[in-house]
Amino acid sequence: MTDGEGQRDRRHAYRAVGYIPADTFLHRMDPRTKLLTVLAISIAAFATISPLRTAILFAFVVCLAVAAGLVRPFSRGLLLLLPLLVFIVVIDIFFPEISSGHVYLSAQVGPFSSVITSGGLLYAAAKGIRILVIGGISFLFVMTTSYTDFVASLRISRLPPVIAFSLGYALKSMTALADDLRNIMDAQRSRALEFDRGTLIKNRRKLMALGVPMTVSILNRARYVTEAMQSRGFASTPRPTCYRPPRPGRHDLLLLVALGIVSLATLLIPV
């Protein structure tokens, strides 16, 4: 793979983490149903250390991506998790929290004692799949939930307007900040700055070329949002209404049934 192809893949990955307008069954679902699915899948992933159980949860997330026709952006989004995935798996392999079974390697690394066992390998695999599960289901939620629908669902749930706006704007900011970062990186590349070569230590000065413009962009965006909220009389109405409030439908019921089946399967399968 050439440097140009690698840069394009990373740019596509950044674009993937954002709302993708479409007319799939996930897009038509009530945002509260999708948020409940994210919470349930994440809790189930944290509650188990079995590679088989976490693999079932990941298979369920992949099936949702395939059914919604989001395989390509979903895969690109998972690329963003690759550095974290490799780091955690390597740490858990050489310095496992659970050491059981056959011992493959035992060594002293400075003040630390490193041991590789069969139980530690399974635990590291479960931790790695857990990252894919939580990241994957979160990416699907962001890709299929618009800001307007999410805020409307929070409002009709009787949440205070400040909380509803804060949660909705946090969802919208993920796409906006990713776009700002990509534009800043493209602008700095046009000035002969290369971020894809060298180590993090060598590029520490170049990172300042990203940090300072991103800080200015975030502060400007916060000021613009504050002025827009004030001009529109934010929170002046105690109980604001929605023109088209989202309502649960058949697809929501099917997803909840599938979620219940998967949760039950992860409980019944032996560790």
C-alpha positions as CSV (number, residue, x, y, z in Angstrom):
1,M,0.0,0.0,0.0
2,T,1.4,3.4,-1.0
3,D,1.5,6.5,1.3
4,G,-1.3,8.1,-0.8
5,E,-3.5,5.1,-0.4
6,G,-2.9,4.9,3.3
7,Q,-3.8,8.6,3.7
8,R,-7.0,8.1,1.7
9,D,-8.0,5.1,3.9
10,R,-7.5,7.2,7.1
11,R,-9.5,10.1,5.6
12,H,-12.3,7.7,4.8
13,A,-12.2,6.3,8.3
14,Y,-12.6,9.8,9.7
15,R,-15.5,10.5,7.4
16,A,-17.2,7.2,8.5
17,V,-17.6,8.4,12.0
18,G,-20.6,10.6,11.4
19,Y,-24.3,10.6,10.4
20,I,-24.9,8.9,7.0
21,P,-28.2,9.9,5.5
22,A,-30.1,6.8,4.2
23,D,-33.4,5.0,4.4
24,T,-32.5,1.8,6.2
25,F,-34.4,0.1,9.0
26,L,-31.8,1.4,11.5
27,H,-32.3,5.0,10.3
28,R,-36.1,4.6,10.7
29,M,-35.9,3.3,14.2
30,D,-36.7,5.4,17.3
31,P,-33.4,6.8,18.6
32,R,-34.3,5.7,22.1
33,T,-34.5,2.1,20.9
34,K,-31.0,2.4,19.4
35,L,-29.7,4.0,22.5
36,L,-31.1,1.2,24.6
37,T,-29.4,-1.3,22.3
38,V,-26.1,0.5,22.7
39,L,-26.3,0.4,26.5
40,A,-27.4,-3.2,26.6
41,I,-24.7,-4.4,24.3
42,S,-22.0,-2.4,26.1
43,I,-23.1,-3.7,29.5
44,A,-23.2,-7.3,28.2
45,A,-19.7,-6.9,26.7
46,F,-18.3,-5.5,30.0
47,A,-20.0,-8.3,32.0
48,T,-18.3,-11.2,30.4
49,I,-14.6,-12.3,29.9
50,S,-15.5,-15.2,27.6
51,P,-14.2,-14.9,24.0
52,L,-17.1,-16.9,22.7
53,R,-19.7,-14.6,24.3
54,T,-18.1,-11.5,23.2
55,A,-17.7,-13.0,19.7
56,I,-21.5,-13.6,19.6
57,L,-22.1,-9.9,20.6
58,F,-19.7,-8.8,17.8
59,A,-21.5,-11.1,15.3
60,F,-24.8,-9.4,16.3
61,V,-23.3,-5.9,15.7
62,V,-21.9,-7.0,12.3
63,C,-25.3,-8.4,11.3
64,L,-26.9,-5.1,12.1
65,A,-24.3,-3.3,9.9
66,V,-24.8,-5.8,7.1
67,A,-28.6,-5.5,7.3
68,A,-28.4,-1.7,7.2
69,G,-26.0,-1.7,4.2
70,L,-23.3,0.0,6.2
71,V,-20.5,-2.6,5.9
72,R,-18.0,-0.3,4.3
73,P,-18.3,2.7,6.6
74,F,-18.6,0.4,9.5
75,S,-15.3,-1.3,8.6
76,R,-13.6,2.0,8.1
77,G,-14.8,3.2,11.5
78,L,-13.3,0.1,13.1
79,L,-10.0,1.0,11.6
80,L,-9.9,3.9,14.1
81,L,-9.9,1.4,16.9
82,L,-6.9,-0.6,15.5
83,P,-4.1,1.2,17.5
84,L,-6.1,0.9,20.8
85,L,-7.0,-2.7,20.0
86,V,-3.3,-3.7,19.3
87,F,-2.1,-1.9,22.4
88,I,-4.6,-3.5,24.8
89,V,-4.2,-7.0,23.4
90,V,-0.4,-6.9,23.5
91,I,-0.5,-5.6,27.2
92,D,-3.0,-8.3,28.2
93,I,-1.0,-11.0,26.5
94,F,2.3,-10.2,28.2
95,F,0.9,-8.9,31.5
96,P,-2.4,-10.6,31.9
97,E,-4.8,-10.1,34.7
98,I,-5.8,-13.7,34.6
99,S,-3.0,-16.4,34.4
100,S,-4.3,-19.9,34.1
101,G,-3.8,-23.0,32.0
102,H,-0.6,-23.9,30.1
103,V,2.4,-21.6,30.5
104,Y,4.0,-20.7,27.2
105,L,6.5,-18.1,28.3
106,S,7.6,-16.7,31.6
107,A,10.2,-13.9,31.8
108,Q,11.3,-11.0,34.0
109,V,11.0,-7.6,32.2
110,G,12.7,-5.1,34.5
111,P,10.6,-4.8,37.6
112,F,7.6,-6.6,35.9
113,S,7.0,-10.3,35.6
114,S,5.7,-11.3,32.1
115,V,3.9,-14.6,31.7
116,I,2.0,-15.9,28.6
117,T,-0.6,-18.6,29.4
118,S,-3.5,-20.1,27.6
119,G,-5.9,-18.4,29.9
120,G,-4.2,-15.1,29.4
121,L,-4.5,-15.4,25.6
122,L,-8.2,-16.1,25.9
123,Y,-8.6,-13.1,28.2
124,A,-6.7,-10.9,25.8
125,A,-8.9,-12.1,22.9
126,A,-12.0,-11.3,24.9
127,K,-10.7,-7.8,25.7
128,G,-9.9,-7.2,22.1
129,I,-13.3,-8.3,20.9
130,R,-15.0,-6.2,23.6
131,I,-13.4,-3.1,22.1
132,L,-14.8,-4.0,18.7
133,V,-18.2,-4.7,20.1
134,I,-18.5,-1.4,22.0
135,G,-16.9,0.7,19.3
136,G,-18.9,-1.0,16.5
137,I,-22.3,-0.6,18.1
138,S,-21.5,3.1,19.0
139,F,-20.4,3.8,15.4
140,L,-23.7,2.3,14.1
141,F,-25.7,4.6,16.5
142,V,-23.8,7.7,15.3
143,M,-24.1,6.7,11.6
144,T,-27.8,6.1,11.7
145,T,-29.1,8.7,14.2
146,S,-29.6,12.3,13.1
147,Y,-29.2,15.2,15.5
148,T,-32.8,16.3,15.0
149,D,-34.4,12.9,15.6
150,F,-32.2,12.3,18.7
151,V,-33.1,15.6,20.3
152,A,-36.8,15.1,19.5
153,S,-36.8,11.7,21.1
154,L,-35.1,13.1,24.2
155,R,-37.6,16.0,24.4
156,I,-40.7,13.7,24.3
157,S,-39.0,11.6,27.0
158,R,-39.5,14.6,29.4
159,L,-35.8,15.3,29.7
160,P,-34.9,18.9,30.7
161,P,-34.1,21.0,27.6
162,V,-30.6,21.7,28.7
163,I,-29.8,17.9,29.0
164,A,-31.5,17.1,25.7
165,F,-29.6,19.8,23.9
166,S,-26.3,18.8,25.5
167,L,-26.6,15.1,24.5
168,G,-27.8,15.9,21.0
169,Y,-25.1,18.5,20.4
170,A,-22.4,16.0,21.7
171,L,-23.7,13.6,19.0
172,K,-23.5,16.3,16.3
173,S,-20.1,17.6,17.4
174,M,-18.5,14.2,16.7
175,T,-19.0,14.8,13.0
176,A,-18.2,18.5,13.1
177,L,-15.0,18.1,15.0
178,A,-13.9,15.2,12.7
179,D,-14.5,17.5,9.7
180,D,-12.6,20.3,11.3
181,L,-9.6,18.0,12.1
182,R,-9.6,16.7,8.5
183,N,-9.7,20.2,7.1
184,I,-6.9,21.4,9.3
185,M,-4.7,18.4,8.4
186,D,-5.3,19.0,4.7
187,A,-4.4,22.7,5.1
188,Q,-1.2,21.8,7.0
189,R,-0.3,19.2,4.4
190,S,-0.6,21.9,1.7
191,R,2.0,23.8,3.8
192,A,4.4,20.8,3.5
193,L,3.7,19.3,6.9
194,E,3.7,15.5,6.9
195,F,1.9,13.8,9.7
196,D,2.2,10.2,8.4
197,R,5.9,9.8,8.7
198,G,8.1,9.4,11.7
199,T,7.2,8.5,15.3
200,L,5.0,10.4,17.8
201,I,8.1,11.8,19.5
202,K,9.5,13.1,16.2
203,N,6.2,14.6,15.3
204,R,5.5,16.3,18.6
205,R,6.1,19.7,17.1
206,K,3.9,19.0,14.2
207,L,1.1,18.0,16.5
208,M,1.1,21.6,17.8
209,A,0.1,22.5,14.2
210,L,-3.1,20.5,14.9
211,G,-3.7,21.3,18.5
212,V,-3.6,25.1,18.3
213,P,-6.0,25.4,15.3
214,M,-8.3,22.8,16.8
215,T,-8.5,24.7,20.1
216,V,-9.3,27.9,18.2
217,S,-11.9,26.1,16.2
218,I,-13.6,24.6,19.3
219,L,-13.7,28.0,21.1
220,N,-15.2,29.7,18.0
221,R,-17.7,27.0,17.6
222,A,-18.8,27.3,21.2
223,R,-19.2,31.0,20.8
224,Y,-21.3,30.7,17.7
225,V,-23.5,28.1,19.3
226,T,-24.0,30.2,22.4
227,E,-25.0,33.2,20.3
228,A,-27.4,31.1,18.2
229,M,-29.0,29.7,21.3
230,Q,-29.5,33.1,22.8
231,S,-31.0,34.6,19.6
232,R,-33.5,31.7,19.5
233,G,-34.6,32.1,23.1
234,F,-33.2,28.7,24.3
235,A,-35.1,27.3,27.3
236,S,-37.6,30.2,27.2
237,T,-40.4,27.6,26.9
238,P,-40.8,25.2,29.8
239,R,-42.1,22.3,27.7
240,P,-41.1,22.7,24.0
241,T,-43.0,20.5,21.5
242,C,-41.8,18.7,18.4
243,Y,-43.2,18.9,14.9
244,R,-42.6,15.3,14.1
245,P,-41.8,13.3,17.2
246,P,-40.3,9.9,16.6
247,R,-42.5,6.9,17.4
248,P,-41.5,3.3,18.0
249,G,-42.6,0.9,15.2
250,R,-42.3,-2.7,14.1
251,H,-38.6,-2.5,13.4
252,D,-38.0,-1.3,17.0
253,L,-39.9,-4.3,18.3
254,L,-37.9,-6.7,16.1
255,L,-34.6,-5.2,17.3
256,L,-35.6,-5.5,20.9
257,V,-36.6,-9.2,20.4
258,A,-33.3,-9.9,18.6
259,L,-31.4,-8.1,21.4
260,G,-33.2,-10.2,24.0
261,I,-32.3,-13.4,22.1
262,V,-28.7,-12.5,21.9
263,S,-28.5,-11.5,25.6
264,L,-30.1,-14.8,26.6
265,A,-27.7,-16.7,24.4
266,T,-24.7,-15.0,26.0
267,L,-26.0,-16.0,29.4
268,L,-26.7,-19.7,28.5
269,I,-23.5,-20.4,26.7
270,P,-20.9,-21.8,29.1
271,V,-17.7,-19.8,29.7
